Amino acid sequence: MAAKKTKNNQSGTAIGIMVVGAMILVIAVVLILTQGGASQPAAQVPAEDIPYPAVDRVSLEDAKAAYDQGEAVFVDVRSVDSYQAAHVTGALSIPLAELEGRLAEIPQDKWIITYCT
C-alpha cells in the first residue's frame, strides 16, 4: 500500500515540475498567439529566478513549430473562468486541481506543453 502512495506522490511531483517548468515558456506563447504574432523582445529572466532550473526549457519557436505541426498539445491548467477569458487556440482546459484525475484526456503520443498564466 505504501508503494502505491509513493508512486502517486512521485507522479504528482513530476506533473507539478512540468507545469512550473513550462510556465515561463507558455506565457510568451500565449502572448504571441493571442496578439496575432506581434513581435516583442523577450524579457531576460535571471537564472536564479527560474523555478526548477533542472527542468529543460524549450524555445518559443520550437514550441510553436511543434504545435503547428501537430506534434504538441497545449494544456491550460488555469481555472475554467480564466480559460474562458482567454487561452491558446486549441488548448485543452484541465485545471491543475483536476489534472491527476484527467490525465487520460491528454494525448500520450504528443509533446505536452502546460501553462498556467
N, C-alpha and C positions, 0 to 999 in steps of 0.2 A: 504494500500500500504506500509506503514512504517513497518507493522508487517512482511510482506514478506521480506523486505530488512533486517530486524534484523535476521530473521531465516536464510537467506542466509549467512549473516555475521557470525553467530554462527556456521553454518555448515563449512564454510571456516576456521574458527579458530580451530574447532575440528580436521579438516583434517591436518592443519598445526602442531598442537600439536602431532598428531600421527606420522607424518613424522619426526619431530625433535626427538621425544621420541624414535623412533626405530633406529635412525641413528647410535648410538654407537654400538648397538647390531648387526646390519647388517654389519657393517664394519668387524667384526670378522667372521660372517657367510660367507661373500664374500671371505675373505682370506682363510678360511678352504676349501670351496667348489672349489675355483679356484686353490688351491695348492695341490689338491689330498688328503686332510685330514691331511696334515703335522701339527704336534702338536707343537705349540709355546706358551710360557707362555703369558697369557693375561696381558695387561698393566692395572695397577690400576689407575682409574680416581678419583681424589679427589671429594668428594660430591659437593663441592661448584662450581666445573667446569662443572657439568652436567646440560645441559639446561632442563628446565621444570622438576624439580625434583619431582613434584607431579604425573608425569606420571609413571605408573608401568613399571618396566623393566622385561625382560624375559631372562633367561639364554640361552646361545648359544645352549646347549644340548637340552633344551626344544623346542627351535625354529626349530632346525634341525629335531628332532624327529617328531614334528607335520607336518613339510613339507614332510618328508619321508613317513608318514602315510596318506598323502593326506588330512590332516586336516587344512593345512595352505597354503597360496599363498604369494609369494614374489612379491612386486610391486616396480620396479625400476623407480624412479621419476626423474632420471637424463635426460639429453638431449639424443636424438636418437643417436648422434655420440658417446657419452660416453657408451651408452648401447651396441652399435655395437662393440666397442673396447673390452669390457669385461663385463660380467654380470653373475649373478647366473643362472645356467641352469634351464630353465622353468619359469623364472621370467617374469612377464608382463612388457612391456615398456609403461609407461604412464608418460610423462614429467610433472613435477609439475605444469607448467603453464596450462596444459590441464586437470589436474586431476578432477576438479569440473565438467567439461563438459563430462567426460568419466567414471563417477562413475558406470554407468550401466554395464561396461565391467568387473567390479570386482565382483567375486562370493560373494554373500551375506551369504552363508552358511559355509564360511571358515574363519579362523583366518587370518587377513590381516597384513602382515609384510612388511612395506615400508623401502626403503633405498635410499640414495642419494649420497653416497660417495664410 
